[in-house]
Amino acid sequence: MLSRRYFLKGSALVAFAPVVPAFIPRMAEAAGADRDGRILVVIQMDGGNDGINTIVPFDDDGYGRNRRSLRIGPRELLKLNTHVGVSFAMQDAYDLYNDGRLAIVQGVGYPNPNRSHFESMAIWHTARPKDTNEEQRGWIGRAFDAAPRPKLAETRADPDAIFVGPEVMPKALVGRRINAVAMSRVEDLTLRLPVAPKNTNAPSQREPSGSAAGAPTPDVAAFVRRRVLEAYGTATALADANKSSAAGSEARYPGGELATRLRLISRLIKSGGGTRVFYASQPGYDTHGAQRLQQDRLLGEFSSALKAFLEDLKSNGLDDRVLVMAFSEFGRRVTENDSAGTDHGTAGPVFIAGGRVKAGLVGPTPDLTDLEDGDLKVSTDFRRIYATLLTEWLNAPANEVLGGDFQPMPLIRGA
């Protein structure tokens, strides 16, 4: 399949900036077409977040023994119950928890954990813990492949999924039928018409002949030109909707890249398209050294960005339509290392947030005195969370997507 970049780079007929995302014409045409559809937002906490210092088991004897420099004392915590708490950096997440909009699933992982960033993330993306090279599709991609189109995508006018960020599209969004696109800035919604050449006889402005290496054919160039002209009005309409949502009721977002990405996702949701899945990442959690300050900063950014995003949606009457899942590819080792950091481990917490969430702690708190090879034991297979989101939120066949029967969890009200 020829890429959009190939079309735009190779054609001498098109001159505009910035590059126009291919979905814009379709999205703008369908604005308002799926206002009642449920939306899933996935946040990927890249690097392996240390779950032990995220949901802190302050009364566990093993915590103080294994975490001397990294230990967070009871007076430094916002307590979720008499056993665990979160650091003051997570004040906003704590507020969401008490407001009934945040669930925390504890001890999440998969059998026979892999401590490689690449391999473990691939397992989360494909929901295939076993090394099956033949499966190249992601769990979200397979959901759109398997589900009848009217159920999972009310209209093909919008992309099924949008990845917000400059990184490579996550494998979770790879599938045979899914229409997934990527964008990184609000400015990507801006479009200028092609500039007509002053001298139509100039060689640089002639229609490509197709004989030059890598140059598109006249048919391809004509297609590109037609798409750009069609996109002009619809992109302007979507940009206007984006400006309107920004100028209207919008929560105050904090600084940080994750907040910027969630703010863009909120604007896209408020513009009225029918996209069902949005995906963003927050890098930096690979804390092998000097962990405490770095993790507090990251968790603070995550918490404040998440709260601003949910407040933004709530003020626009959209909070019951959106569910957020935040995960990391693995947790960290129980014992801290000699660099005041932690190394790659196994189980960790997963956050589920939104207006329809059954808030609270879900699953047993990991026992730091009952370990397996120095690591936390996995108490919840992540595919149970996926099964919940697929069957009770996206209306997709979980058994077919996940390749097995995984019991959904009580995470969503009214499911």
Stockholm file with secondary structure:
# STOCKHOLM 1.0

chainA/1-415         MLSRRYFLKGSALVAFAPVVPAFIPRMAEAAGADRDGRILVVIQMDGGNDGINTIVPFDDDGYGRNRRSLRIGPRELLKLNTHVGVSFAMQDAYDLYNDGRLAIVQGVGYPNPNRSHFESMAIWHTARPKDTNEEQRGWIGRAFDAAPRPKLAETRADPDAIFVGPEVMPKALVGRRINAVAMSRVEDLTLRLPVAPKNTNAPSQREPSGSAAGAPTPDVAAFVRRRVLEAYGTATALADANKSSAAGSEARYPGGELATRLRLISRLIKSGGGTRVFYASQPGYDTHGAQRLQQDRLLGEFSSALKAFLEDLKSNGLDDRVLVMAFSEFGRRVTENDSAGTDHGTAGPVFIAGGRVKAGLVGPTPDLTDLEDGDLKVSTDFRRIYATLLTEWLNAPANEVLGGDFQPMPLIRGA
#=GR chainA/1-415 SS CCCHHHHHHHCTTCCCSSCCCTTHHHHHHTTTTTTTCCEEEEEEETTCCCSTTTSBCTTCHHHHHHCSSSCCCGGGEEESSSSCEEEGGGHHHHHHHHTTCEEEEEEEECSSCCCCHHHHHHHHHHTCCSCCTTCCCCHHHHHHHHSCHHHHCSCTTSCSEEEESSSCCCGGGCCSSCCEEEECCGGGGCCCCCCCCSCTTSGGGSCCCSCSTTCCCHHHHHHHHHHHHHHHHHHHHHHHHHHHHHHSSCCCCCSSHHHHHHHHHHHHHHTTCCCCEEEEEECCCCCSSSHHHHHHHHHHHHHHHHHHHHHHHHHTTCGGGEEEEEECSCCBCSSCCTTSSCCBCSCEEEEEEETTBCCEEESCCCCTTSCBTTBCCCCEEHHHHHHHHHHHTSCCCHHHHHTSCCCCCSCBTTC
#=GC SS_cons         CCCHHHHHHHCTTCCCSSCCCTTHHHHHHTTTTTTTCCEEEEEEETTCCCSTTTSBCTTCHHHHHHCSSSCCCGGGEEESSSSCEEEGGGHHHHHHHHTTCEEEEEEEECSSCCCCHHHHHHHHHHTCCSCCTTCCCCHHHHHHHHSCHHHHCSCTTSCSEEEESSSCCCGGGCCSSCCEEEECCGGGGCCCCCCCCSCTTSGGGSCCCSCSTTCCCHHHHHHHHHHHHHHHHHHHHHHHHHHHHHHSSCCCCCSSHHHHHHHHHHHHHHTTCCCCEEEEEECCCCCSSSHHHHHHHHHHHHHHHHHHHHHHHHHTTCGGGEEEEEECSCCBCSSCCTTSSCCBCSCEEEEEEETTBCCEEESCCCCTTSCBTTBCCCCEEHHHHHHHHHHHTSCCCHHHHHTSCCCCCSCBTTC
//
